[in-house]
Amino acid sequence: MRILRTSSPAFALALVFLIPAGAPAQSGVSGVLSGVPGASGLKVDNGVAAQFEDGAPLGSMQLVPGEVVYFSFNVENFKKSENGRVEITGHVQVFDSSGVAIAPQDDIPLLTSLSDEDKNWKPKMRTAVAIPPIAPRGIYKIKFDATDEISHQTASGEAAFGVEAKFVAPSGILAIRELNFYRAQDDTTPLITPSFHPGDMVWVKFYITGYKHGEQNSIDAAYDVELTNSDGVSIMKQEDAAMEKSTAYYPQPYIPGIFSLTLKSTMTPGVYTVIITARDAVGKQTATAKSNFRVN
């Protein structure tokens, strides 16, 4: 995201990229949903999603975008070679509430040798997967399996956990959602009747969604900011006020936008209109949204 700062005789405009804080979502779950033993009896068991490595199961606790989910599971009924060698390969992949993988599959190799005294030992496979910083809320699934390279058998299972995150309604076309005004940068509740005084700082927040992804889930989007007075006359326009150009394994579902207007003490009372124009270079789309605030 490129950040620009401009000013005019009437006000100052500051643009800031911000990842929004999560909002309450549905309850989470954690634990093995299903386990399918291999034909030889190979079994995966005790799948645990946790907030910390080898931590307690999440249960009803939910993670938030940007956090890491630590996952582990045991493997049972594996075979040893004649010289006591054990060779197991585990695989783990996490999917969001829509079934989209949030990261590549993690391959977990295990190669060791056991003596007769180790007959009760159970391999434990561990991994850690970061939840994307902008991701949807809901129930996420963990699909995992293990292959015994000695017996050539595979067993698989599923686990789940909840993610608490901001919900932004998806769109099939480029759209600007929730264009609202706030008194402070960290406020989460928009003003019902946005009214300010000369000298105040006005915070504006919104979300862009419905853009198309290119190769490697690339995003190429930008937005312009314009302000008009009570007569509809444009008194400020900043093209390419902020731009998002990125690639990622996970297709980012929306782009958060935030900026502030510092009203000068000489600001004329009246109704002012903020106009946001978003452009999607990949999908060749444009969308516009407007919202009013009053200066008293």
Buried (B, 14 or more C-beta within 10 A) or exposed (E): BEEBEBEEEBBBBBBBBEEBEBEEBEEBBBBBBEBEBBEBBBBBBBBBBBBEEEEEBBBEBBBBBBBBBBBBBBBBBBBBEEEEBBBBBBBBBBBBBEEEBBBEEBEBEBEEEBEEEEEEEEBBBBBBBBBBEBBBBBBBBBBBBBBBBBBEBBBBBBBBBBBBBBEBEEBEEBBBBBBBBBBEEEEEEBBEEBEBEBEBBBBBBBBBBBBBBEEEBBBBBBBBBBBBBBEEEEBBBBEEBBBBEBEBEBBBBBBBBBBBBBBBEEBEEEEBBBBBBBBBBBBEBEBEBEBEBBBE
